[in-house]
Amino acid sequence: MRLLHFKNAAFNVVRDMEKNHTMAFAAALSYYFVLALFPFLIFLSAVVAHLPLPNVFSQVMGLIARVVPAANMVPLRNLMKDTILSRHGRLLTVGILFILWSASSGFMALIEALNTAYHVSETRRYWKTRSLALGLTFSVGFLLVVALVLLLVGPSLSAWLTETFGMGILWPYVRWAVAVGCTIVAVELLYFVVPNVKHSFVSTLPGALIAVGGWIGLSYLLGIYFQDLSAFSKGYGSLGVALAFSIWLYWTGFAILIGAQFNSELLREADGALMPEAKRGANLQ
């Protein structure tokens, strides 16, 4: 029965993409990602400049290169390198302020998108939703920073674990598992508190797995595609970089929305198995 629910939910997600305005909301989210990304990179670069870790810049760029298409790496590398060399403490403050403004605005758009995915209207007061958006900026940002720190300190901590406990060989797998786990929990948190519905935190896991897994998978494929397509950069130049970057950000928003819609359909399938058609989805109202 559970397998049938998953199958029906997947079918309904594909069928209702146009009705849920999935493409339009993904495009809107990608716009806010652009607003938030560069302040975040400035903030990250300023933090990196003050970290006492060896080769931390190379570690950061290597980590970003795993998920960002190669065509996008040149401008990102130059931006972060210039920021690190300047070592201005004020950039931390400026970066934080811009992140708070742009990210909270993005979360406001996400609230509308996820309410549409769950087929509910927004009844919370504006100050509550704005406070929610600001709170999510801190909480989700914290989880993502934890994931990033785990990946950055990996080699140093691996050497310490090997010397102290003799378990350094396991650390690369553990740190990636914990980092991905933090990302999944961050997406679950979005699905749990953003839409104007009452549901359990555990019920958000299937959609979070789909969103994070799909995002990682297509980011990897996009990286391979743009790296192997040598004529791409020569033919399109800066426009090619912008195109690759836009596709990647659009897919990020698309994956988040698809995961939310899948969770919504799973809840509706569960209600439908227990309630008549007229009462289906009562849990979501």
C-alpha positions in Angstrom: 0.0 0.0 0.0 2.8 2.4 0.9 4.5 1.7 -2.5 1.2 2.5 -4.3 1.0 5.9 -2.4 4.5 6.7 -3.6 3.6 5.8 -7.1 0.4 7.9 -7.1 2.2 10.8 -5.4 4.9 10.8 -8.1 2.3 10.7 -10.9 0.3 13.6 -9.3 3.5 15.7 -9.0 4.2 15.4 -12.7 0.5 16.0 -13.6 0.1 19.1 -11.5 3.3 20.9 -12.3 1.5 23.5 -14.4 -1.3 24.0 -11.9 1.2 24.4 -9.1 3.2 26.9 -11.1 6.3 24.9 -10.4 8.4 26.4 -13.3 7.4 30.0 -12.4 8.2 29.6 -8.7 11.5 27.9 -9.5 12.5 30.9 -11.6 11.5 33.3 -8.9 13.5 31.3 -6.3 16.6 31.3 -8.6 16.4 35.1 -8.7 16.5 35.3 -4.9 19.3 32.7 -4.9 21.4 35.1 -7.0 20.7 38.0 -4.6 21.8 35.8 -1.6 24.7 33.9 -3.2 27.2 36.6 -3.8 26.8 38.3 -0.3 27.2 34.7 1.1 30.4 34.2 -0.9 31.7 37.6 0.3 30.8 36.6 3.9 32.4 33.1 3.4 35.5 34.6 1.9 35.9 37.0 4.8 35.5 34.1 7.3 38.0 32.0 5.3 40.6 34.8 5.4 40.6 34.7 9.2 40.7 30.9 9.6 44.0 29.4 10.8 43.7 26.4 8.5 46.3 25.5 5.8 45.3 25.7 2.2 41.7 26.6 3.2 41.1 28.6 0.1 41.9 25.6 -2.1 39.7 23.4 0.0 36.8 25.8 -0.3 37.2 26.1 -4.1 37.6 22.3 -4.5 34.4 21.8 -2.5 32.4 24.4 -4.6 33.8 22.8 -7.8 32.1 19.5 -6.8 28.6 21.0 -7.3 29.1 24.2 -9.4 29.6 23.8 -13.2 33.2 24.4 -14.2 32.2 27.4 -16.4 31.1 29.3 -13.3 34.3 28.7 -11.3 36.4 31.5 -12.8 34.3 34.5 -11.7 33.6 32.8 -8.3 37.3 32.1 -7.7 38.3 35.7 -8.6 35.6 37.2 -6.3 36.6 35.0 -3.3 40.3 35.5 -4.0 40.1 39.3 -4.0 38.0 39.2 -0.9 40.4 37.0 1.0 43.4 39.0 0.0 41.7 42.2 1.2 41.0 40.8 4.7 38.6 43.5 5.6 36.6 42.7 8.8 33.8 45.1 7.6 33.0 42.6 4.9 31.7 40.2 7.5 29.2 42.8 8.7 28.2 43.8 5.2 27.9 40.2 4.1 25.7 39.3 7.0 23.4 42.3 6.4 23.0 41.5 2.8 22.4 37.8 3.5 19.7 38.6 6.0 17.9 40.9 3.7 18.1 38.8 0.5 17.7 35.4 2.1 14.7 36.5 4.2 13.1 37.9 1.0 13.8 34.6 -0.7 12.1 32.7 2.2 9.0 34.9 1.8 8.8 33.8 -1.9 9.4 30.2 -0.7 6.4 30.5 1.7 4.1 31.4 -1.2 5.6 28.6 -3.3 5.2 25.9 -0.7 1.7 27.0 0.2 0.8 26.5 -3.4 2.4 23.1 -3.4 0.3 22.1 -0.4 -2.8 23.7 -1.8 -3.4 26.1 1.1 -3.7 29.8 1.5 -1.6 32.0 3.8 -3.5 32.9 7.0 -0.6 33.9 9.2 0.0 37.6 9.8 2.7 39.4 7.8 4.9 40.0 10.8 4.8 36.3 11.7 5.8 35.2 8.2 8.5 37.8 8.1 9.8 36.7 11.5 9.6 33.1 10.3 11.7 34.0 7.2 14.3 35.7 9.3 14.4 32.7 11.7 14.8 30.3 8.8 17.7 32.4 7.5 19.6 31.8 10.8 18.6 28.1 11.4 18.9 26.8 7.8 22.1 28.9 7.4 23.5 27.4 10.5 22.9 23.9 9.3 24.5 24.6 6.0 27.5 26.3 7.6 28.0 23.2 9.9 27.9 21.0 6.8 30.5 23.3 5.1 32.8 23.4 8.1 32.7 19.6 8.4 33.9 19.4 4.8 36.5 22.2 5.2 38.2 20.7 8.3 38.1 17.2 6.9 41.8 16.7 6.1 43.0 18.3 9.4 40.5 16.4 11.5 41.3 13.2 9.7 45.0 13.5 10.5 44.1 14.1 14.2 41.7 11.2 14.3 44.3 8.9 12.8 46.9 10.0 15.3 44.7 9.9 18.3 42.2 7.1 17.7 43.4 5.3 14.6 40.1 5.8 12.9 41.1 8.5 10.3 40.2 6.2 7.5 36.5 6.4 8.4 36.4 10.1 8.7 36.0 11.0 5.0 32.9 8.9 4.8 31.5 10.2 8.1 32.0 13.8 7.3 30.3 13.5 4.0 27.4 11.6 5.6 27.0 14.2 8.3 27.3 17.1 5.8 24.6 15.6 3.6 22.5 14.8 6.7 22.7 18.4 7.8 21.5 19.5 4.3 18.6 17.0 4.4 17.6 18.2 7.9 17.8 21.8 6.6 15.4 21.0 3.7 13.1 19.1 6.1 13.0 22.1 8.3 11.8 24.2 5.4 9.1 21.7 4.5 8.0 21.5 8.2 7.7 25.2 9.1 7.3 27.1 5.8 3.9 25.9 4.5 0.8 26.8 6.4 -0.1 23.2 7.4 0.1 20.9 10.4 2.1 17.8 9.8 4.9 15.8 11.5 8.6 16.5 10.9 9.2 12.9 9.9 6.6 13.1 7.1 8.8 15.7 5.4 11.7 13.2 4.9 10.7 11.6 1.6 10.5 15.0 -0.2 13.8 16.1 1.4 15.5 13.0 0.2 14.2 13.6 -3.3 15.2 17.3 -3.3 18.7 16.8 -1.9 19.4 13.7 -4.0 18.0 15.3 -7.2 20.0 18.5 -6.6 23.3 16.7 -5.9 22.7 14.4 -8.9 21.9 17.0 -11.5 24.6 19.4 -10.1 27.1 16.6 -10.7 25.8 15.9 -14.2 25.8 19.6 -15.1 29.4 19.9 -14.0 30.4 17.0 -16.2 28.4 18.4 -19.1 29.9 21.9 -19.1 33.3 20.6 -18.3 33.4 18.1 -21.2 31.7 20.5 -23.6 34.9 22.4 -24.4 33.4 24.4 -27.2 30.8 25.8 -24.9 32.9 28.5 -23.2 34.6 29.4 -26.5 31.3 29.8 -28.4 29.3 31.6 -25.7 32.0 33.2 -23.5 30.5 35.1 -20.6 27.0 34.3 -21.8 27.8 30.7 -21.4 28.9 31.1 -17.8 25.7 33.0 -17.0 23.6 30.3 -18.7 25.3 27.5 -16.8 24.9 29.4 -13.6 21.2 30.2 -14.2 20.4 26.6 -15.0 22.1 25.4 -11.8 20.2 27.9 -9.6 16.9 27.2 -11.4 17.4 23.5 -10.8 18.1 24.1 -7.1 14.7 25.9 -6.7 13.0 23.3 -8.8 14.3 20.4 -6.7 13.1 22.1 -3.5 9.6 22.6 -5.0 9.3 19.0 -6.3 10.2 17.6 -2.9 7.5 19.8 -1.3 4.9 18.7 -3.8 5.8 15.1 -3.3 5.3 15.4 0.4 2.0 17.2 -0.2 0.7 14.4 -2.5 1.8 11.7 0.0 -0.3 13.4 2.7 -3.2 13.5 0.3 -2.8 9.9 -0.6 -2.8 8.9 3.1 -6.0 11.0 3.7 -7.6 9.5 0.7 -7.1 6.0 1.9 -8.9 6.8 5.2 -11.4 9.4 4.2 -14.1 9.9 1.5 -13.3 12.1 -1.4 -15.1 15.1 0.0 -12.9 15.1 3.1 -9.6 14.4 1.3 -6.9 16.8 2.3 -8.7 18.0 5.5 -5.3 17.6 7.3 -3.9 20.3 5.0 -6.5 23.0 5.7 
